[in-house]
Structure formats: structure tokens, C-alpha cells
Amino acid sequence: MNHIITLAILLFTNLPIISCAQQQSTNDIKVDVGGCEGCEAIYESPIPFDKLEPMVWLPDWTLPGQKLAVNGTVYKADGKTPAEGVIIYIYHTDHTGVYPQKGDEKGWAKRHGYLRGWMKTDKNGFYKFFTLRPGSYPDSKNPAHIHITIKEPGKKEYWIDEFVFDNDPFLTTTERSRLQNRGGSGILTMKPGGSMVKAERNIYLGKNIPGYPK
């Protein structure tokens, strides 16, 4: 009996760790976009998908820095119909250009840090997040950016163009030419909004996504 119990414990402890909040569905249609490293972090949401709101405040919002509010509408592949129930996962660096950690990170948070958040579009396809403007990687000329992964209902997760900033000196003509406009343009134009700056980005599901299922 002891041998059976020991074997059961070993089998259990070697199972892959899956977020208690989410589980990947084997029935979702795969969006073959040529790799999506880290996209599975979308399933690490501390809030179940069905409980997510269309707005989120990232953990840095109360800290000193340039406050930033970004909103937009997610449209279906026809480019006209608002897409409800789309999960959006974002993460970015702090103002120094590093992905900050608190020391107790698990899963993809070990690489993405703790400046990350999850949203779900409402019936109008609306989403919005509040955060601080990130910085470029240290000792680089890489434009500052916010990573984004999305998951449509019934489809597997995939990445689209990062949010970048139109007034970023590192967003040169050469850098702009490299953008793929996956999901539409990710270039944010800053507008004053009281104590913060605001920007808008609409997202078009499937736009410029190779292998996107018809």
C-alpha cells in the first residue's frame, strides 16, 4: 500500500502546473501565427476569464511617473462588428526599462514581471487600461513598448503588434517600417488628459495575421 501511495504522490507532483484561475481549452481553434512564446501567460490571470472587466489598473498606477490611459474597441475580422468577450493580456517594463519583480513570481511572471494585467471586452468591444508609461530597455535604442496577447472566444491565444509611442525618439522611420500592423497599428498618439496622457488603439481581429483561420 505504501508503494502505491508513494507512486501516486510522484505522479501528482510531476504534473504540469496550470493556473487555478484558467485552463487552456483543447477545443479552441489554433491560430498558427508562427510561434507565440509566452502567450500562454494569458492563462495566469488571477481572476477567472468570466469575471474579468473591460478596464484594468496595473500595479504601478499609484507610483510616481507618467500616467497613461489607453482605450479602444476590438472589432471582429469584418472590421466593423464590435467583438465581445475577447481576453486581452498586457505587460511592460517600468520607467527604467526592466521587467520588475517582487521576488515571489511564478510561471511567466518570472520573465514578464508584475506590471501586467488582464481585460475582457464588453458587448461594445470596449477595453481600457491605466498604467505608467514604460521605458526603453537599458543601454538600447529599442522603442518603449507594451506587449499584448489576445484570445478570442473559441480560438487559441496569439500576439499582435505591441503598443508603441508616436513621440518616442527611438521609434525611427526604420523602426516604423518594421512594424507588421498585426491587429492594426499599435502606434499610440498621446493626448493630454488632466493628470495623465491618453491614447486610443482599435484592434482588428485577424488583420495581417498569417495563418489566421477563415
C-alpha positions, -999 to +999 in steps of 0.1 A: +000+000+000+028+024+009+044+018-025+011+027-042+008+059-022+044+069-030+038+063-067+006+084-066+025+113-050+053+112-075+028+112-104+009+141-089+040+162-082+053+158-117+021+171-133+025+204-152+014+234-131-018+250-145-032+282-132-061+276-109-079+305-125-078+293-161-073+262-181-065+260-218-092+245-239-082+217-262-113+226-284-101+261-293-091+266-329-054+272-333-042+305-347-009+295-364+010+328-364+045+313-365+051+310-328+039+328-297+064+324-269+050+334-236+014+338-249+003+311-226+008+337-198-027+349-206-039+319-186-022+331-155-049+357-148-056+358-111-092+365-120-113+339-139-119+349-175-157+351-170-151+376-141-128+400-159-138+436-165-131+457-196-109+480-176-078+473-155-054+493-134-019+479-135+001+477-102+023+508-110-007+532-113-002+547-079+036+552-083+054+583-095+057+585-133+039+595-164+003+582-160-011+567-191-046+556-201-052+536-232-086+526-246-101+513-278-125+490-295-118+455-306-135+446-339-142+412-355-125+402-387-150+421-408-135+453-393-170+466-384-186+444-358-175+450-321-161+418-306-174+409-272-156+386-248-120+390-262-094+385-235-065+409-235-032+404-217-006+431-214+027+436-197+056+460-199+088+474-183+090+501-157+103+535-165+139+522-163+133+496-190+133+465-168+106+440-160+104+445-123+099+416-099+089+413-062+108+380-057+078+356-054+069+354-091+058+321-106+052+310-142+057+336-168+058+364-142+095+354-137+101+370-172+072+394-176+075+409-141+045+421-121+035+450-143+008+431-162-030+430-165-060+412-180-092+426-195-122+413-213-140+434-239-177+442-232-206+440-256-193+471-275-158+456-279-145+482-254-113+479-234-092+503-213-062+501-191-044+525-168-006+523-161+026+543-162+045+548-194+073+522-197+109+529-206+132+515-233+155+486-224+186+498-206+215+508-229+194+502-260+176+522-287+147+498-287+114+518-287+095+516-254+065+492-258+037+473-241+033+437-251-002+424-259-017+389-263-053+383-272-076+354-271-109+353-290-137+331-279-132+297-295-097+304-307-063+300-291-043+330-280-020+349-303+001+381-303-004+413-321+017+444-326+030+459-294+018+493-282+045+519-291+046+556-287+045+580-317+067+606-299+093+581-288+127+593-303+136+556-308+106+550-330+125+560-361+115+557-397+134+524-399+117+510-368+083+521-381+089+502-414+095+470-394+060+471-378+037+445-391+004+461-381-008+428-367-043+436-354-039+471-368-015+498-360-001+498-324+013+533-326-002+555-298-006+592-303-005+609-269-032+634-259-033+654-227-059+643-202-055+662-170-031+645-147-024+618-173-019+613-210-045+594-231-043+573-262-065+552-283-060+520-303-086+500-321-078+463-327-090+443-357-090+406-352-072+386-378-058+417-396-023+410-410-022+377-390-006+350-411-024+317-408-055+333-392-084+309-396-111+319-420 
